Amino acid sequence: MTTTTSLRTGAPPRGLTPLGLLTLLLGTALPMIDFFIVNVALPTIEHDLHASPATLEMVVAGYAVAYAVLLVLGGRLGDGHGRRRLFLWGVAGFGLTSLACGLAPSAGWLVAARIAQGAASAALLPQVLATLHATTSGERRARAVALYGSVGGVSVVLGQVLGGVLVAADLAGTGWRAVFLVNVPVAACALVCARRAVPESRAERPARGDLAGTALLAATLIALLLPLTEGRAAGWPLWSVLLLCATPLLAAGFYGVERRGERTGGSPLLPPSLLTAPEVRRGLLLGLPVFIGFAGWMFVSAVTLQQGLGYGALGAGLTLVPMGVAQFAASMLAPRAVRRLGGRAVTLAAAVHIAGLATVTATALLGPWPRLSPLALAPGLVLCGLGQGLQLPLYYRILLAAIPARLAGAGSGLAATLQQSCLAVGVATLGSLFLSLVPGLGMRQALAVVLAVQAAGLLGLGWLGLRLPRAKIM
């Protein structure tokens, strides 16, 4: 396995300090929180900027698509030009684009700033996993990856709660703008800490650019994600269907270009040999039910809590706090679970999560709907949080263990791209299923059906865990 080296000396990068790890996790949280915090502010954005529903969709979709499309490229740039350097540029860009969002004078300006914000997020996020891969090992890496996995789930809950608090507080009359402006001092703090505490690393043999591969991957992801994020709200127009039909053709073209580039000694953006390793494919397969189910759950729970049970945005966010706390606690236990259970830890996580979904379903069907209190929902949410808290670190740990250090950036970009793509797929599939069932079945019966579908995916995850040897994730 090829090792990573520092930019100047050729020596291995220095170890990651606690402050460096905290800084990387802070950088991780910024784009993840921002992905969800804006949802709470959409009604006031619509009022203040006179934005149409289609424009509001682009405020969300523009960020998500730019983020997903550029993740692999961001990882490869980090491999070649230095991961600390790209992290610094990404954090600085995120702070500046957040300022541009917060000061947006029009809806069009806001959409453009959100697309740029997604690009900045794609520059910084892959560097986190790649730096963890290059600067830690053994139990230190296991703990770091566990913390990384916990950030995702906690950021979702924190984003919704923080968004509700900021919009309701209307600090100095900023209203919705505060959900973006709050990022600026946080990004400045992360920038200062990163310059001092994050070690530099890069691939030993930096790859040359791959313009054709970059363009084809971008086209493939845009053809998939843009219809999934915009198509449902627009009534699935012809352009969305045509783009979805073009996705497999573009994907085949991308694979052919990358395969030819690797065979002829070039520098493909995403080397196909990375995907031929059984461990990498297994890790990616584990991520499908985890992230598709998570995205569907967050969409369905938000609609159910606010429209079905009449909670406000802040109340809905606070209701999910027990799930976030349980998820963080479980992520800290993930390394211990792996040591004791090996691959069976994945099965345990799936079983606990299924128990949580079943508890939430029983509470909805048997409880005093629509007068369910947050306390009544808490037991099921805690179990869901425990299951999710184990799943996310295990996914990243399995995948990181299978990726050669020389491809840490590309592999980290691939892992994050799968995550973001599955978020869009989860909302488009489980979310659309839920909305289509509500008129005929009612909201709580529709909720039960969708949670049953999610549980079926988790059964597949549990089965995969039983086939995962202990040695694969140690």
N, C-alpha and C positions, 0 to 999 in steps of 0.2 A: 504493500500500500504506500502510495506516495504521500509524504508528509507536507504540511504547510510550512511556510517560512515567513520570516519578517521581511519587510520591504527592503531594508538596507543591508543587513548583515548576513542573511542566509541562515541565521540560527533560528531554532524554534521560537515561536512567539512566547513572550513571558506569560505566566499564569494569570488567570482572571481573579482579581481581588473582589471582596464583597461589595465595595463601592462600584466597581466595574459591572458586576452582575446586576446590582440594583439599577444602574444607569441603563443597561440593555433592556431590563424588564420595563422600565419607565418608557423607553422608546417603543417597546412592543405594545404597551397599553394605549399609547396615543392614537394610532390609527384604528385600533379595535374599538375604543370608546367612541371615537368620532363616527364610526360606521353606524352606531345605534343612537347616539345622542341627538342627531339631527332629526330623527323621526318624531320626537316629542315637540320639536319646534316648527314642524311643517304648517300647522294651522295658522300660527302667527306670521310666518313668512308669507303665506298666501294672502293674508290680509294686508300686511305692510307693503309688500312689493307688487300687489295685484297680479300675482302669478297664477297662470292657468294650471289645471290638474296635470297636463302633459309636462309643463315646466317643472312642477314639483317632483314628478317622477324622475326627470333628468337630474335634479339636484341629488337624488339618491343614486340613480343608475349611473350617472356620469362618473361619480367617485368610484363606485364598485367596479365598473368595467375597466377604467384606467388602472386601477389598483391591480386587478387580476391579470390584465394583459401584460403588464410590465414587470411582474414579479420575477420571472425566470431571467429576464434581461438584467434586472437589478442584482440578482445573485451572481451572474456571470461577470458583471462589471466589478463587483466586489472581489471576486476571485483574481481578476487581472490587475486592478488598480488599487487594491487595499480595502479590506472590509471596514476598518475604522474610518477611513477617508469617506467611503460611500455612506456610512452611518451618519457621519457629521454633516455631509451635504444633504442627506435625506431629512435629518432633524431640522436643519436650518430652513430647508425648503418647506417643510411642514409648518413651521412657525410662521413663515412669510405668507404662505397661501392661506393659513388660518386667519391671519390679519386681513388679507384681501377678502375673504369670505365675510368676516365680521363688519367690514366697511363697505360692503357691496351696495352701490346705489340703485341697482336694478336687478331683476331676476336673471337676465342674460349674463350679467357680470358674475352673479353668484354661481351659475352653472359652470362658467368657464373656470372660476376659481376652484370649484369643487373637483373638476377634472384634473387641474394642476395639483390639487391636494392629494388626489389618488396616486398621481405619478410620484410625488415625494414619498408617500407611504411605501410604494413599491421599491424605492431606492433604499429605505432604511430597514424594512422588516426582514428581508432575507439575510442581512448581515448579522442579525441576532443569533439565529440558529447556527450559521456558519462559524461565528466567533466562538460560540459555546463548543462546537465540534472541534475547533482548532486549539483551544486554550484550556480545555478541561479533559479529564479522563476518569474512569472508574466511578466511585461513589460521588465524587464532586460533580461529575457530569450528570449522574442520575438525579441528584438533588436540583441541579440547575435546570434540567429539562422538566422536572416535576413542577418547579416554580413557573417555568415558561408555559406549561400546559394549563396551570391554574389561572394565568393572567387572562386567557381568552374568555372563559366563562364569567369570571368576576367582572371583567370589563363590560360585558353585555348588561349585567344588572346595574353596575355603577353608571354606565352611560344613560340608561333610562331614568334612574333616580336623580342623577346630577342634572340631566336635561330638564326634568320636571321642576327641580328646585330653582334652577337659574331662570327659567322662563317665568315661574310664579313670582320670584323675588323681584324681577325687573330692575336689576341693579343700575342705578343712575339713568334709568330710562332706556337701557340698552335692549331690553326685551329678548328676542330670539338671538340677537347678535352676540350675547354673552356666551352662548354655547360654542362659538368659534373663538372669541377673544380670550376665553379662559385657557386655550391651548398655548397662547403666545408666551406667557411667563414660564409655563411648564417646559415648553420646548427650549427656551433660553437656559433654564436650569440644567436640562439634560445635555445641552450642548457644552456647557462649562464642565460638567462632570465627565463627559465622554472624552474631552481633550486631555483630562488628567488621568483617568482611570481605565479606559478601554484600550487593551493592547492591540497593536496592528498585526494583521496576518494577511496572507494572500496565497494563491496557488504557486507551487514551485515553478511551473511552466505556464505562465499566463497565456490564455487562448487569444487568438486573433478574432476580429469581429466576424459575425455571421449575419450579413444583412438579409439574405434571402430567408434564412431560418427565422430571423426575428420578425420579418414582415408576414410570413406565413403563419407563425404562431399567433401573432396579433390578430390576423384576419380570422383564424379559426376561433379564437376565444370571443372576439367581437360577434361573429356569426352565431355563436352559442348563447352568450350572456345577454346581449342586447335584446333579442326577442324574449328571453326568459324574464328579464326585469321590466321590459316595457310592453310586451305583447298582450298580457292579460288585461292591463288597464286600458289599452287601446282597442280591445275587442278582437285580437289576433288578426290584424290586417294582412294583406298578401305579402308585404315586404318581410314580415316576421316569419311567415311560413317558408318563404324562399330562402331566407338566411339560415333557418334551421336545416333545410334540405341541403344547403351548401356545406354545412359543417363537416360531415364525414369526408367529403371530397377535399376540402381544404386540409383536414387532418392527415389524410393519406398523402397529399402533396408535401406537407411539412415532414412527415416521417421519411418519405423518399429522399428529400433534400438532405436531411440530417444523416440518414444512413449512408448516402453517397459521400457526404463530407467526411464522415468518420472513416469510411473505407479507403478514401484517397489521402488520408493523413491530414485532413483539414481540422477546423476547430468548430464543430457544430455547437449551436446554442444549447441544445439538450441532447447529449450523446445517447443514441439508442442503446448502447451497451449498458447504460445505467438502468434501463428498463428491463433488460434481459436477465438481470440477477433475480432469482426467485424471492430473495428476502425483500428486495425493493418492491416487487409486485405485490407481495403479501402485505407489506406495510401500507401501500396505497389502497389496497382492497379493504383493509381494516378501516380506513378513513371514510369510505363511502357511507355506510350506515350511520357513522358517528356524526358527520357534518350535515348530511342531508336531513337526518332526524332532528338535529339541534336547530337548524334554521327553520324547519317546519314548526317545531315546538315553540320557538320564540314568536313566530308570526301568529300562530293559532292562539297562544296564551294571551298575547297582547289584545287581540280582537275579543276574545272571550271575557277577559277581565274588564275591559272598558265598555264594550257594547252589550255583552251578555249579563254581566254582574253590575254594571253601572259605576265602576271605579273610575276615578280621575287618573290622569297620566302619572301623577306622583304616587297616588295610592296603588296603582298597578305595579309601579317600579318597586315600591316598598314591600309589596306582597311577595316579590321574588327574592327579597334579601335572604331568607332562610336557605333557599336553594344556592345562592352565591356563597354563603358562608360554608355550607356543607361541601360545596365543590372545592373550595380552597383547602379545607381540612383534608378531604380525601386525596387531593393531589399530593399533599405532603406525605401521605401514607403509601403512595404508589411504589416508591423504591422498595419499601419493606414487603409489600405484597408480591412484587416480582421476585425478590429473594426467596420467599417462602413457597410461592405457587408457580413461578415461571409463567408459561403461556396460559395457565389456568386463571391468572389474574384478569385476563381479558374476558373470560367466561364469567368470572365473579362480577366484574363491572357490568356486563350485560344483564346478568340476573338481577342485580340490585336495581338497575335502571328500569327493567321491566316491572319489578315490584312497585316502584314509584309511579309508573304510568298507570298500573292497575289501581293503585290507591287513589290517584287523582280521578280516574274514571268512576270508581265506586262513589267517591265523595260527590261528584257532579250528578250522578244518576240517582243516588239515594238521599242526598242532602236536600235542604230546603231551598231549592233553586227558585228565583234568582237572588236569594238572600244569604248566600254563602259568605261567611266571614273569612278574612285572611288566615285566622287561626285554624279554621276547619281545613283549609287547603295545605297548611304547613307540613303535616306528616308526609304527604305524597311528594311535595316539593323537595323536602329534605332528602328523601330516598333518590329522587331524580338527580339532585345535586351530587350525592355520593357516587352514583354511577358515572355521571359525566366527569367528575373530578378524577376518577381512575382512568377513564377512557382516553382523555386528551394526552396526558403524559405518556401513556403506553404507546399511543400512535407515534408520537415524535421519537420516543426512545427506540422503538423497533425500526423505524425508518432511518434514523441517524446511524444506528449500528450497522446498517447495510450499505451506507454511502461512503465511498472512498474519500479520504480527506482532500485529495486534489480536486474533487468535484463537490466540495461542501457547499459552495455558493449556489451552483446549479441545482443540487439536490434540495437545498433549503428553499430555493425559489419554487421548485416543483411541488414540495410539500405544501407551501403556502398557497400556490395556485390551485391545487386540488381543493384545499379548504375553502377558498373564496368561490370557486366554481360550484362547489357543492352547496354553499349557502344560497346561491341564486337558484340552483336546481331544487333545493328543498322548499323554498318559498313558492316557486312556480308549480311544483307538483303537489306537495301536501297542503300548501296554502290554497291553491286552486280547488283541490278536492274538498277542502273544508267549506269554502265559500259556495261551491256548487251544491253541497248537501244541506246547507242551512235553510234555504227556502222550503224544502220538502220535509226535512226531519226535525228542524229546530236546532238551536245552537248546542245544547248539551248532548243530544244524540249524535250530531255531526262531530263534536269533540271526541266522543267515545270511538267513533269509527276511525278517525284520523290517528288517535293514540294507539289503536289496535294495529293499524298499518305500520306505525313507527315501531311498535313492539315486535312485529314480524321481522323487520330489518335487524333489530337487536338479537333476535333468535339466530339469524345468520351470523352475526358478530360473535355470539357465544360459541357457535359451531366452529368458526375459524379459530377461536382461542383454544379449543380442544385439540386442534391439529397443529398447534404452534409449540415446538419443542422448547424446553427451558433454555437451552443454549442459545436460542435465537435472540433473546432479549436480555441476556445477562452482560 
